Amino acid sequence: MSRKKITRETLIQGGAVVLTIGAFIGAVAAIGSMVSTRTANTSETVNTASMPTDSQRHTFTFNGKDYYLKDNVETILVMGIDNYGVENKINDYLMSSQCDVIYLFVVDHDSKTYQTLQLNRDTMTSVRSFDEKGNDIGYRNLQLALAHSYGKDEDDRCLNAAEAVSGLLFDTPIDHYISLTMEAIPVLNHSVGGVTVTVPGDMTAADPSFVEGATIKLRDDQVEDFVRARMSLPNDTNIFRMERQKQYLDNWKNLAVTKVETDPKFALELVLSLSEYMTSDMSASELSDFGTTLSDYQDLGLLTTTGRTEEDHLFTEYFVDMDDLEAKIVSMLYVEAEG
């Protein structure tokens, strides 16, 4: 996939359109329009050899019936990365950065629909691991968030996370990835003048104003506590955090859509302010085309997994209900084989 030359018109068009298609997806995709400026004048090709190609017809059996991957679906893995700069670097192949927010965005071009699957970062699954010298030491059963910790650079870590998600989802191909570091959260909030939320539980340990049931317009210095606070809270589960993230991103999207409609410079300014926090294998023109296409598609909403949470001595482990997950994946991506 070659990187393509960026123009100001592409940035505005791609950013403005894509911002209307979903919460986190919309934000990240708009930012992605700036990513290829790093290699815009080269013929660099992104190596996605570790992921299945979108032309592969993947099949499996569910409830005694055979299914195959739809011919015209596209999947994008979107990740919010817990990474605050070089201090998180352990060595060339090991980072403390993890994917705290994980969405799989599925587009069905035949039915002209799109849908999002939210994955729990604590989900236990098979993750390819490396030692400090970059030697492949095989697969380990780890939290899904840790997949992003392995790799020589950000693209490598995104690919490793994509491989882990693909394996969790019964080897379903992942076509593209987009990541955004958590440093961007206050910038996102500032771009729309603050997001109003309703505090869903007692969060006063994170901020005294976060009283259960309170309606608050979040300042830039408050938003990270609202979407990320966990360990200090009475309800310290990642599921509670995921609920808050969804509320915040839904409300942010509504404000961003209004901004796009009233301020033609909004998308471009957002792209410029957040581009340094963004990594993707998608070029500006690809994101622009993607956004233009989806503007005519129907949003089928957000799905979440079900499962059980267990606490060991050090970590929270989430074990997804595989039957429920398989049913969701079939409904989003597969079609029953004839005969």
Backbone torsions as a table, in degrees:
resi	resn	phi	psi	omega
1	MET	NA	109.9	-175.1
2	SER	-82.8	149.8	176.0
3	ARG	-81.3	144.6	-174.1
4	LYS	-119.1	154.7	-178.3
5	LYS	-63.9	139.7	-176.3
6	ILE	-102.5	137.7	173.0
7	THR	-119.9	160.5	179.0
8	ARG	-61.6	-37.5	-179.6
9	GLU	-63.7	-38.6	178.5
10	THR	-63.7	-41.7	-179.9
11	LEU	-60.7	-46.7	-177.7
12	ILE	-66.5	-47.3	-178.5
13	GLN	-62.9	-51.2	-177.8
14	GLY	-63.9	-44.6	-179.5
15	GLY	-64.0	-47.0	-175.7
16	ALA	-63.9	-43.5	-178.0
17	VAL	-70.6	-47.4	-174.1
18	VAL	-66.5	-28.9	179.2
19	LEU	-61.5	-20.5	-177.1
20	THR	-88.2	-3.2	-170.0
21	ILE	-95.4	-7.4	179.5
22	GLY	169.8	171.4	-175.1
23	ALA	-70.9	-90.9	-178.6
24	PHE	-63.6	-39.2	177.8
25	ILE	-56.5	-47.1	-178.3
26	GLY	-62.2	-43.8	-179.3
27	ALA	-62.8	-50.4	-175.9
28	VAL	-66.4	-40.6	-178.9
29	ALA	-64.7	-37.8	177.1
30	ALA	-63.2	-44.5	179.2
31	ILE	-62.7	-35.8	-177.8
32	GLY	-59.4	-20.2	178.0
33	SER	-62.7	-17.5	179.4
34	MET	-97.1	-12.4	-169.8
35	VAL	-57.7	-43.5	-171.5
36	SER	-75.8	2.2	174.8
37	THR	-62.4	-23.9	-179.9
38	ARG	-67.4	-28.9	-176.7
39	THR	-133.9	26.8	-171.8
40	ALA	-63.5	-26.7	-176.6
41	ASN	-101.4	18.4	179.1
42	THR	-119.2	171.9	176.9
43	SER	-107.2	30.2	-177.8
44	GLU	-56.7	137.8	175.5
45	THR	-113.9	132.0	179.3
46	VAL	-76.4	131.0	180.0
47	ASN	-88.0	110.1	178.1
48	THR	-114.5	30.7	-175.6
49	ALA	-63.9	-24.0	-177.9
50	SER	-79.3	-7.0	179.1
51	MET	-113.2	149.7	175.9
52	PRO	-63.2	149.2	178.4
53	THR	-82.1	156.6	-177.4
54	ASP	-72.7	-9.7	178.8
55	SER	-88.1	-7.7	-179.3
56	GLN	-75.5	128.1	177.9
57	ARG	-88.6	97.8	-177.2
58	HIS	-85.6	135.1	-178.8
59	THR	-129.7	152.9	169.7
60	PHE	-161.5	171.9	-177.7
61	THR	-107.0	133.1	-179.8
62	PHE	-135.2	124.3	-178.6
63	ASN	52.6	40.4	175.2
64	GLY	79.0	5.8	-179.9
65	LYS	-120.0	148.8	179.5
66	ASP	-89.9	136.9	178.4
67	TYR	-129.3	151.4	173.1
68	TYR	-131.4	154.6	-178.5
69	LEU	-63.2	134.1	178.2
70	LYS	-58.6	147.0	-174.9
71	ASP	-71.2	-26.5	-169.0
72	ASN	-127.8	47.4	174.7
73	VAL	-110.3	154.1	-179.8
74	GLU	-133.3	134.3	-177.9
75	THR	-119.6	136.3	178.4
76	ILE	-128.7	123.1	176.2
77	LEU	-88.7	123.0	-178.9
78	VAL	-116.3	127.6	-173.6
79	MET	-130.4	137.8	168.6
80	GLY	-99.4	119.7	-169.8
81	ILE	-100.5	129.3	175.0
82	ASP	-82.5	84.9	-174.7
83	ASN	-147.6	120.3	-177.4
84	TYR	-116.4	36.3	172.2
85	GLY	107.6	-165.8	-170.4
86	VAL	-67.4	-18.7	-179.5
87	GLU	-66.1	-16.1	178.5
88	ASN	-84.4	-5.4	-177.2
89	LYS	-79.9	122.5	176.9
90	ILE	-89.2	-48.2	172.6
91	ASN	-162.4	-167.9	-173.8
92	ASP	-63.3	-27.6	-174.2
93	TYR	-116.2	-8.1	-179.6
94	LEU	-123.4	127.2	179.0
95	MET	-127.1	156.4	173.9
96	SER	-87.4	-0.7	-179.5
97	SER	-72.1	131.5	-179.9
98	GLN	-126.9	158.1	176.6
99	CYS	-90.4	100.8	-177.0
100	ASP	-78.2	-31.7	179.9
101	VAL	-117.9	126.4	-174.4
102	ILE	-135.5	118.5	176.5
103	TYR	-126.7	141.0	167.8
104	LEU	-108.6	120.2	-178.3
105	PHE	-101.1	121.9	-174.4
106	VAL	-117.7	123.1	179.4
107	VAL	-112.7	126.0	175.1
108	ASP	-105.7	104.7	-174.9
109	HIS	-75.6	-19.8	177.3
110	ASP	-74.8	-47.0	-179.6
111	SER	-86.9	-5.1	-179.0
112	LYS	55.7	53.2	178.2
113	THR	-135.0	162.3	171.8
114	TYR	-143.9	153.1	-175.6
115	GLN	-149.3	154.8	-176.7
116	THR	-123.2	135.6	174.4
117	LEU	-110.9	121.3	177.7
118	GLN	-92.8	126.3	-178.4
119	LEU	-108.3	141.4	179.2
120	ASN	-77.5	126.6	-178.6
121	ARG	-60.6	-24.4	-178.0
122	ASP	-85.7	1.2	-178.3
123	THR	-58.1	126.3	178.7
124	MET	-82.0	126.4	-177.8
125	THR	-158.0	175.0	-178.7
126	SER	-80.0	125.0	-176.9
127	VAL	-126.2	129.4	175.3
128	ARG	-70.2	129.7	-175.4
129	SER	-119.4	155.9	-179.8
130	PHE	-134.2	152.3	173.7
131	ASP	-86.4	-178.0	-174.0
132	GLU	-67.1	-15.2	177.6
133	LYS	-96.4	1.2	179.3
134	GLY	90.0	8.8	178.1
135	ASN	-77.2	132.7	178.0
136	ASP	-68.5	118.1	-179.3
137	ILE	-107.4	16.1	173.2
138	GLY	92.8	-173.8	-176.3
139	TYR	-94.8	140.8	177.5
140	ARG	-129.3	151.4	178.0
141	ASN	-84.2	103.8	-173.0
142	LEU	-134.0	170.2	170.1
143	GLN	-62.1	139.0	-179.1
144	LEU	-55.8	-35.2	-178.7
145	ALA	-58.7	-29.2	-175.8
146	LEU	-74.3	-14.5	179.7
147	ALA	-58.9	-32.3	-178.9
148	HIS	-75.2	-7.7	-178.7
149	SER	-78.7	-14.5	-174.1
150	TYR	-107.9	127.0	176.1
151	GLY	149.5	155.7	-175.7
152	LYS	-79.9	-19.1	177.2
153	ASP	-154.7	179.9	-174.3
154	GLU	-64.0	-40.0	177.9
155	ASP	-62.5	-41.6	178.8
156	ASP	-61.9	-40.3	-179.8
157	ARG	-69.0	-37.5	176.4
158	CYS	-64.0	-40.6	177.9
159	LEU	-63.2	-39.6	179.5
160	ASN	-66.2	-39.2	176.3
161	ALA	-65.2	-40.4	179.1
162	ALA	-62.4	-39.7	178.5
163	GLU	-64.2	-40.0	179.1
164	ALA	-65.6	-41.6	178.2
165	VAL	-65.6	-42.6	177.6
166	SER	-57.8	-45.1	179.0
167	GLY	-63.4	-41.3	177.7
168	LEU	-61.2	-35.9	-176.9
169	LEU	-96.2	39.5	172.0
170	PHE	61.6	39.1	178.1
171	ASP	63.9	25.6	174.1
172	THR	-64.5	131.2	-178.1
173	PRO	-61.7	140.9	171.4
174	ILE	-109.7	116.7	-172.9
175	ASP	-82.2	-37.3	-175.7
176	HIS	-145.6	163.2	175.4
177	TYR	-135.2	149.2	175.3
178	ILE	-140.2	128.8	176.6
179	SER	-127.0	148.8	179.4
180	LEU	-138.6	125.0	-179.0
181	THR	-74.1	155.8	-176.8
182	MET	-69.0	-12.9	175.2
183	GLU	-60.0	-20.8	-176.3
184	ALA	-81.2	-11.2	-174.0
185	ILE	-58.0	-50.5	178.7
186	PRO	-62.2	-32.0	179.3
187	VAL	-67.2	-43.2	175.9
188	LEU	-58.5	-45.5	-178.6
189	ASN	-62.4	-44.4	-178.3
190	HIS	-64.4	-32.2	-175.8
191	SER	-62.7	-26.7	-179.6
192	VAL	-111.1	10.7	177.4
193	GLY	76.5	21.5	180.0
194	GLY	98.0	140.7	-178.5
195	VAL	-110.1	134.2	178.6
196	THR	-91.5	130.3	-178.4
197	VAL	-133.0	162.1	171.5
198	THR	-109.4	121.8	-175.5
199	VAL	-68.3	117.8	-171.7
200	PRO	-83.0	-6.0	-179.9
201	GLY	-166.1	177.5	-179.8
202	ASP	-67.1	112.0	179.3
203	MET	-125.0	22.3	-176.4
204	THR	-65.3	-21.4	176.6
205	ALA	-66.7	-26.4	177.9
206	ALA	-88.0	-35.7	179.6
207	ASP	-157.8	127.1	-177.2
208	PRO	-56.9	-25.2	-179.4
209	SER	-82.8	-8.7	-177.9
210	PHE	-84.3	63.9	178.2
211	VAL	-84.3	138.1	-178.6
212	GLU	-52.8	128.8	179.4
213	GLY	88.8	-10.4	-178.7
214	ALA	-71.1	142.8	174.2
215	THR	-102.3	120.6	-171.2
216	ILE	-133.0	135.9	168.9
217	LYS	-88.9	111.3	-171.1
218	LEU	-71.7	129.6	169.2
219	ARG	-75.1	163.7	-179.4
220	ASP	-60.9	-32.3	-179.1
221	ASP	-84.1	-1.0	178.5
222	GLN	-104.6	-24.3	-167.8
223	VAL	-63.3	-37.5	-178.9
224	GLU	-64.4	-39.4	177.7
225	ASP	-62.9	-37.0	-178.6
226	PHE	-67.5	-42.7	-174.5
227	VAL	-90.7	-13.5	-174.1
228	ARG	-120.8	-23.5	-175.8
229	ALA	-55.5	140.9	-177.2
230	ARG	-152.2	-64.3	-168.8
231	MET	-62.5	-30.5	-176.6
232	SER	-84.5	-6.7	-172.4
233	LEU	-91.0	152.4	173.7
234	PRO	-56.6	-41.2	173.2
235	ASN	-100.2	96.1	-173.4
236	ASP	-100.5	21.8	-178.5
237	THR	-80.9	152.3	175.2
238	ASN	-69.1	-26.4	178.2
239	ILE	-62.0	-41.5	176.3
240	PHE	-62.9	-40.3	178.1
241	ARG	-65.1	-40.9	178.8
242	MET	-61.4	-37.0	177.7
243	GLU	-63.0	-41.1	179.2
244	ARG	-68.7	-39.1	177.9
245	GLN	-61.4	-42.8	-179.9
246	LYS	-63.7	-44.0	179.5
247	GLN	-61.0	-46.4	-178.3
248	TYR	-62.0	-46.3	-176.1
249	LEU	-69.0	-36.6	175.7
250	ASP	-61.7	-44.8	-178.9
251	ASN	-69.8	-36.7	176.3
252	TRP	-61.8	-43.5	-179.0
253	LYS	-59.2	-43.9	-178.7
254	ASN	-60.4	-41.1	177.8
255	LEU	-68.2	-39.6	-178.8
256	ALA	-65.4	-38.6	178.3
257	VAL	-60.3	-43.6	178.0
258	THR	-63.3	-40.6	178.1
259	LYS	-61.3	-43.6	-179.9
260	VAL	-61.2	-39.6	-177.7
261	GLU	-70.8	-28.2	-174.0
262	THR	-105.7	-18.4	-176.3
263	ASP	-132.3	103.4	-176.4
264	PRO	-65.5	-16.3	-179.7
265	LYS	-91.3	-7.4	-171.9
266	PHE	-58.8	-51.2	-176.2
267	ALA	-61.8	-44.6	-179.9
268	LEU	-62.3	-44.6	-179.8
269	GLU	-64.1	-37.1	177.9
270	LEU	-65.8	-44.1	178.1
271	VAL	-57.1	-48.1	-177.1
272	LEU	-64.5	-37.2	-176.6
273	SER	-76.9	-21.6	-174.8
274	LEU	-114.4	-2.7	-173.7
275	SER	-59.6	-32.5	-177.2
276	GLU	-69.2	-15.9	-179.1
277	TYR	-97.1	5.1	-167.8
278	MET	-111.7	140.4	171.2
279	THR	-136.0	135.4	177.3
280	SER	-159.0	157.6	172.7
281	ASP	-94.1	3.2	-178.9
282	MET	-96.5	134.9	-179.9
283	SER	-82.0	170.3	-179.9
284	ALA	-61.2	-45.0	-178.3
285	SER	-67.1	-35.3	177.4
286	GLU	-64.8	-43.0	178.3
287	LEU	-66.9	-36.8	177.8
288	SER	-63.4	-47.3	178.3
289	ASP	-62.9	-40.3	-180.0
290	PHE	-60.4	-48.1	-179.8
291	GLY	-64.4	-41.2	178.9
292	THR	-61.8	-41.9	178.7
293	THR	-62.6	-47.0	-174.2
294	LEU	-71.0	-17.5	178.9
295	SER	-61.7	-20.6	178.4
296	ASP	-102.3	4.2	-176.5
297	TYR	-97.9	159.8	179.2
298	GLN	-93.9	133.9	177.2
299	ASP	-86.3	118.2	-179.2
300	LEU	-90.2	0.8	172.5
301	GLY	96.7	-170.5	-174.6
302	LEU	-108.7	133.9	173.0
303	LEU	-111.3	147.6	174.2
304	THR	-125.5	160.1	178.7
305	THR	-86.1	160.5	170.1
306	THR	-113.7	159.3	-178.9
307	GLY	170.8	-164.3	180.0
308	ARG	-127.5	149.2	179.8
309	THR	-110.0	134.9	176.8
310	GLU	-127.1	145.5	178.1
311	GLU	-108.0	125.8	170.5
312	ASP	-102.9	-162.5	-175.1
313	HIS	-69.1	-26.8	-173.5
314	LEU	-122.0	-34.6	-168.5
315	PHE	-130.3	159.0	170.1
316	THR	-91.7	131.1	-179.5
317	GLU	-119.4	128.7	179.9
318	TYR	-111.3	124.9	-178.7
319	PHE	-109.7	108.9	-175.0
320	VAL	-70.0	145.2	173.0
321	ASP	-73.3	104.4	-172.3
322	MET	-67.0	-32.5	177.7
323	ASP	-64.8	-44.5	178.8
324	ASP	-64.8	-42.9	179.8
325	LEU	-62.9	-43.3	-179.2
326	GLU	-62.3	-40.5	178.6
327	ALA	-62.6	-40.3	179.7
328	LYS	-67.0	-42.7	-179.7
329	ILE	-64.3	-40.8	177.2
330	VAL	-60.6	-44.9	-177.4
331	SER	-66.0	-30.7	-176.6
332	MET	-86.1	-34.0	-164.9
333	LEU	-127.5	-13.8	-170.3
334	TYR	-121.4	160.8	176.8
335	VAL	-133.5	144.6	-177.7
336	GLU	-68.6	136.0	179.1
337	ALA	-69.2	138.0	179.2
338	GLU	-69.0	141.0	177.4
339	GLY	80.5	NA	NA
